[in-house]
Amino acid sequence: MEKNRLPANGSVIRFMRTDENEWKEGEFDEQNQMFIEIYSTELVTHNSSDILKWEYLEDRE
């Protein structure tokens, strides 16, 4: 992942916020530049500026 690159719209990813040490799984909404958690009981979104790092789930080993 390049530092300033964002995932493709609708991509299934995992991401880590700058203020947390745990990975969250979600999707990326390109139009709103938001990371959306997919395993949350309520809609939880994260601004792209709050994300420390991310990776595509299919790239994980």
The first five atom37 places (N, CA, C, CB, O) and aatype in JSON, in Angstrom:
{
  "aatype": [12, 6, 11, 2, 1, 10, 14, 0, 2, 7, 15, 19, 9, 1, 13, 12, 1, 16, 3, 6, 2, 6, 17, 11, 6, 7, 6, 13, 3, 6, 5, 2, 5, 12, 13, 9, 6, 9, 18, 15, 16, 6, 10, 19, 16, 8, 2, 15, 15, 3, 9, 10, 11, 17, 6, 18, 10, 6, 3, 1, 6],
  "atom_mask": [
    [1, 1, 1, 1, 1],
    [1, 1, 1, 1, 1],
    [1, 1, 1, 1, 1],
    [1, 1, 1, 1, 1],
    [1, 1, 1, 1, 1],
    [1, 1, 1, 1, 1],
    [1, 1, 1, 1, 1],
    [1, 1, 1, 1, 1],
    [1, 1, 1, 1, 1],
    [1, 1, 1, 0, 1],
    [1, 1, 1, 1, 1],
    [1, 1, 1, 1, 1],
    [1, 1, 1, 1, 1],
    [1, 1, 1, 1, 1],
    [1, 1, 1, 1, 1],
    [1, 1, 1, 1, 1],
    [1, 1, 1, 1, 1],
    [1, 1, 1, 1, 1],
    [1, 1, 1, 1, 1],
    [1, 1, 1, 1, 1],
    [1, 1, 1, 1, 1],
    [1, 1, 1, 1, 1],
    [1, 1, 1, 1, 1],
    [1, 1, 1, 1, 1],
    [1, 1, 1, 1, 1],
    [1, 1, 1, 0, 1],
    [1, 1, 1, 1, 1],
    [1, 1, 1, 1, 1],
    [1, 1, 1, 1, 1],
    [1, 1, 1, 1, 1],
    [1, 1, 1, 1, 1],
    [1, 1, 1, 1, 1],
    [1, 1, 1, 1, 1],
    [1, 1, 1, 1, 1],
    [1, 1, 1, 1, 1],
    [1, 1, 1, 1, 1],
    [1, 1, 1, 1, 1],
    [1, 1, 1, 1, 1],
    [1, 1, 1, 1, 1],
    [1, 1, 1, 1, 1],
    [1, 1, 1, 1, 1],
    [1, 1, 1, 1, 1],
    [1, 1, 1, 1, 1],
    [1, 1, 1, 1, 1],
    [1, 1, 1, 1, 1],
    [1, 1, 1, 1, 1],
    [1, 1, 1, 1, 1],
    [1, 1, 1, 1, 1],
    [1, 1, 1, 1, 1],
    [1, 1, 1, 1, 1],
    [1, 1, 1, 1, 1],
    [1, 1, 1, 1, 1],
    [1, 1, 1, 1, 1],
    [1, 1, 1, 1, 1],
    [1, 1, 1, 1, 1],
    [1, 1, 1, 1, 1],
    [1, 1, 1, 1, 1],
    [1, 1, 1, 1, 1],
    [1, 1, 1, 1, 1],
    [1, 1, 1, 1, 1],
    [1, 1, 1, 1, 1]
  ],
  "atom_positions": [
    [[0.83, -1.18, 0.0], [0.0, 0.0, 0.0], [0.87, 1.24, 0.0], [-0.94, 0.0, 1.19], [1.78, 1.36, 0.83]],
    [[0.62, 2.15, -0.91], [1.3, 3.42, -0.9], [0.66, 4.3, 0.17], [1.25, 4.1, -2.29], [-0.54, 4.19, 0.43]],
    [[1.45, 5.17, 0.79], [0.99, 5.98, 1.91], [-0.27, 6.78, 1.6], [2.09, 6.92, 2.34], [-1.19, 6.79, 2.41]],
    [[-0.35, 7.44, 0.45], [-1.48, 8.32, 0.15], [-2.54, 7.68, -0.73], [-0.98, 9.56, -0.5], [-3.54, 8.32, -1.04]],
    [[-2.35, 6.46, -1.14], [-3.31, 5.77, -2.0], [-4.49, 5.27, -1.17], [-2.63, 4.6, -2.74], [-4.32, 4.88, -0.02]],
    [[-5.67, 5.29, -1.76], [-6.86, 4.77, -1.1], [-7.34, 3.55, -1.87], [-7.97, 5.85, -1.01], [-7.03, 3.4, -3.06]],
    [[-8.1, 2.66, -1.21], [-8.6, 1.47, -1.9], [-9.61, 1.83, -2.99], [-9.24, 0.51, -0.89], [-10.13, 2.94, -3.02]],
    [[-9.87, 0.89, -3.86], [-10.9, 1.07, -4.89], [-12.27, 1.07, -4.24], [-10.8, -0.05, -5.97], [-12.46, 0.46, -3.18]],
    [[-13.22, 1.74, -4.85], [-14.58, 1.85, -4.32], [-15.2, 0.47, -4.12], [-15.45, 2.69, -5.26], [-15.16, -0.38, -5.02]],
    [[-15.77, 0.24, -2.94], [-16.43, -1.02, -2.62], [-15.51, -2.16, -2.26], [0.0, 0.0, 0.0], [-15.97, -3.29, -2.06]],
    [[-14.22, -1.91, -2.18], [-13.25, -2.96, -1.85], [-13.44, -3.46, -0.43], [-11.83, -2.46, -2.03], [-13.71, -2.68, 0.49]],
    [[-13.29, -4.77, -0.25], [-13.31, -5.36, 1.09], [-11.88, -5.29, 1.61], [-13.86, -6.86, 1.07], [-10.95, -5.81, 0.99]],
    [[-11.73, -4.64, 2.74], [-10.41, -4.35, 3.28], [-10.38, -4.58, 4.78], [-10.0, -2.91, 2.95], [-11.41, -4.83, 5.41]],
    [[-9.2, -4.47, 5.33], [-9.06, -4.34, 6.78], [-8.23, -3.09, 6.99], [-8.38, -5.62, 7.44], [-7.38, -2.74, 6.17]],
    [[-8.49, -2.4, 8.1], [-7.83, -1.13, 8.34], [-7.58, -0.91, 9.81], [-8.65, 0.01, 7.77], [-8.23, -1.53, 10.66]],
    [[-6.63, -0.03, 10.11], [-6.28, 0.3, 11.48], [-6.31, 1.82, 11.63], [-4.89, -0.27, 11.87], [-5.71, 2.54, 10.83]],
    [[-7.01, 2.29, 12.63], [-7.07, 3.72, 12.9], [-5.77, 4.2, 13.54], [-8.27, 4.04, 13.82], [-5.01, 3.41, 14.1]],
    [[-5.52, 5.49, 13.45], [-4.3, 6.07, 14.04], [-4.33, 6.01, 15.56], [-4.13, 7.51, 13.59], [-3.27, 6.01, 16.19]],
    [[-5.52, 5.96, 16.17], [-5.64, 5.98, 17.62], [-5.98, 4.62, 18.24], [-6.7, 6.97, 18.02], [-6.33, 4.55, 19.41]],
    [[-5.88, 3.55, 17.46], [-6.17, 2.21, 17.96], [-5.12, 1.23, 17.48], [-7.58, 1.75, 17.51], [-4.39, 1.5, 16.52]],
    [[-5.04, 0.08, 18.15], [-4.06, -0.94, 17.77], [-4.72, -2.21, 17.28], [-3.16, -1.25, 18.93], [-4.08, -3.27, 17.29]],
    [[-5.97, -2.14, 16.86], [-6.64, -3.34, 16.37], [-7.13, -3.13, 14.94], [-7.82, -3.72, 17.28], [-7.5, -2.03, 14.55]],
    [[-7.12, -4.22, 14.18], [-7.59, -4.18, 12.8], [-9.11, -4.29, 12.8], [-6.96, -5.32, 11.97], [-9.69, -4.99, 13.63]],
    [[-9.75, -3.59, 11.88], [-11.18, -3.69, 11.66], [-11.38, -4.09, 10.2], [-11.92, -2.34, 12.0], [-10.61, -3.69, 9.33]],
    [[-12.42, -4.86, 9.94], [-12.72, -5.23, 8.56], [-13.87, -4.39, 8.06], [-13.05, -6.74, 8.44], [-14.78, -4.06, 8.81]],
    [[-13.81, -4.04, 6.78], [-14.86, -3.2, 6.23], [-14.76, -3.03, 4.74], [0.0, 0.0, 0.0], [-14.09, -3.79, 4.04]],
    [[-15.45, -2.01, 4.27], [-15.46, -1.64, 2.86], [-15.09, -0.18, 2.75], [-16.84, -1.93, 2.2], [-15.2, 0.58, 3.72]],
    [[-14.66, 0.22, 1.57], [-14.31, 1.61, 1.34], [-15.35, 2.27, 0.45], [-12.91, 1.73, 0.72], [-15.7, 1.73, -0.6]],
    [[-15.85, 3.43, 0.86], [-16.81, 4.23, 0.08], [-16.05, 5.4, -0.52], [-18.02, 4.72, 0.98], [-15.75, 6.38, 0.16]],
    [[-15.75, 5.29, -1.81], [-14.93, 6.3, -2.49], [-15.62, 7.66, -2.56], [-14.6, 5.83, -3.89], [-14.96, 8.69, -2.4]],
    [[-16.91, 7.68, -2.78], [-17.64, 8.94, -2.93], [-17.52, 9.79, -1.66], [-19.1, 8.68, -3.25], [-17.34, 11.01, -1.74]],
    [[-17.63, 9.17, -0.51], [-17.58, 9.9, 0.77], [-16.22, 9.83, 1.44], [-18.62, 9.35, 1.7], [-16.01, 10.44, 2.49]],
    [[-15.27, 9.08, 0.83], [-13.93, 8.91, 1.39], [-13.98, 8.37, 2.82], [-13.17, 10.26, 1.35], [-13.29, 8.85, 3.72]],
    [[-14.84, 7.35, 3.02], [-15.04, 6.76, 4.35], [-14.77, 5.26, 4.33], [-16.47, 7.03, 4.83], [-15.03, 4.57, 3.35]],
    [[-14.25, 4.78, 5.44], [-14.07, 3.35, 5.68], [-15.27, 2.92, 6.53], [-12.69, 3.03, 6.39], [-15.54, 3.53, 7.56]],
    [[-15.98, 1.88, 6.11], [-17.2, 1.43, 6.76], [-16.97, 0.05, 7.36], [-18.39, 1.4, 5.78], [-16.58, -0.88, 6.66]],
    [[-17.21, -0.08, 8.68], [-17.06, -1.39, 9.34], [-18.18, -2.31, 8.88], [-17.09, -1.24, 10.88], [-19.33, -1.89, 8.79]],
    [[-17.85, -3.58, 8.58], [-18.87, -4.52, 8.12], [-19.33, -5.48, 9.22], [-18.35, -5.32, 6.93], [-20.35, -6.15, 9.04]],
    [[-18.63, -5.58, 10.32], [-19.03, -6.48, 11.39], [-19.47, -5.72, 12.62], [-17.9, -7.43, 11.74], [-19.15, -6.11, 13.75]],
    [[-20.19, -4.64, 12.42], [-20.68, -3.83, 13.52], [-22.21, -3.91, 13.54], [-20.2, -2.35, 13.39], [-22.84, -3.98, 12.48]],
    [[-22.81, -3.91, 14.73], [-24.26, -3.98, 14.82], [-24.92, -2.69, 14.36], [-24.68, -4.29, 16.24], [-26.09, -2.7, 13.98]],
    [[-24.19, -1.58, 14.39], [-24.68, -0.3, 13.91], [-23.74, 0.19, 12.8], [-24.78, 0.74, 15.06], [-22.62, -0.3, 12.68]],
    [[-24.2, 1.15, 12.01], [-23.36, 1.72, 10.97], [-22.22, 2.52, 11.62], [-24.19, 2.62, 10.02], [-22.47, 3.5, 12.33]],
    [[-20.99, 2.09, 11.37], [-19.81, 2.77, 11.91], [-18.92, 3.13, 10.73], [-19.05, 1.88, 12.97], [-18.5, 2.26, 9.96]],
    [[-18.63, 4.42, 10.6], [-17.77, 4.88, 9.52], [-16.55, 5.58, 10.1], [-18.53, 5.82, 8.57], [-16.58, 6.09, 11.22]],
    [[-15.48, 5.6, 9.33], [-14.23, 6.22, 9.74], [-13.72, 7.09, 8.6], [-13.17, 5.16, 10.14], [-13.66, 6.64, 7.45]],
    [[-13.36, 8.31, 8.9], [-12.81, 9.22, 7.91], [-11.47, 8.7, 7.43], [-12.66, 10.65, 8.49], [-10.7, 8.16, 8.22]],
    [[-11.19, 8.84, 6.16], [-9.93, 8.32, 5.6], [-8.71, 8.97, 6.25], [-9.9, 8.54, 4.1], [-7.64, 8.36, 6.28]],
    [[-8.83, 10.19, 6.76], [-7.69, 10.85, 7.41], [-7.37, 10.23, 8.78], [-7.97, 12.34, 7.58], [-6.29, 10.48, 9.32]],
    [[-8.28, 9.43, 9.34], [-8.07, 8.77, 10.63], [-7.44, 7.38, 10.49], [-9.37, 8.65, 11.37], [-7.19, 6.72, 11.5]],
    [[-7.19, 6.94, 9.26], [-6.7, 5.58, 9.02], [-5.18, 5.58, 8.9], [-7.33, 4.99, 7.74], [-4.6, 6.28, 8.07]],
    [[-4.54, 4.79, 9.75], [-3.09, 4.66, 9.75], [-2.62, 3.8, 8.58], [-2.6, 4.07, 11.07], [-1.7, 4.17, 7.84]],
    [[-3.27, 2.62, 8.42], [-2.91, 1.72, 7.34], [-4.1, 0.84, 6.99], [-1.7, 0.85, 7.72], [-5.01, 0.64, 7.8]],
    [[-4.08, 0.33, 5.78], [-5.13, -0.55, 5.3], [-4.53, -1.54, 4.32], [-6.28, 0.25, 4.64], [-3.44, -1.33, 3.79]],
    [[-5.26, -2.61, 4.08], [-4.85, -3.6, 3.07], [-6.08, -4.34, 2.57], [-3.8, -4.62, 3.65], [-7.06, -4.5, 3.3]],
    [[-6.02, -4.77, 1.32], [-7.09, -5.57, 0.76], [-7.11, -6.92, 1.46], [-6.91, -5.74, -0.78], [-6.06, -7.52, 1.69]],
    [[-8.3, -7.41, 1.81], [-8.4, -8.72, 2.48], [-7.88, -9.84, 1.62], [-9.84, -9.0, 2.86], [-7.3, -10.8, 2.13]],
    [[-8.08, -9.76, 0.3], [-7.6, -10.83, -0.57], [-6.08, -10.85, -0.68], [-8.21, -10.68, -1.95], [-5.51, -11.83, -1.17]],
    [[-5.39, -9.77, -0.24], [-3.92, -9.73, -0.26], [-3.29, -10.37, 0.98], [-3.45, -8.29, -0.37], [-2.09, -10.66, 1.01]],
    [[-4.13, -10.59, 2.02], [-3.62, -11.19, 3.27], [-3.29, -12.65, 3.08], [-4.63, -11.03, 4.4], [-3.92, -13.35, 2.29]],
    [[-2.3, -13.1, 3.82], [-1.94, -14.52, 3.78], [-2.25, -15.17, 5.09], [-0.46, -14.72, 3.44], [-2.02, -16.37, 5.26]]
  ]
}
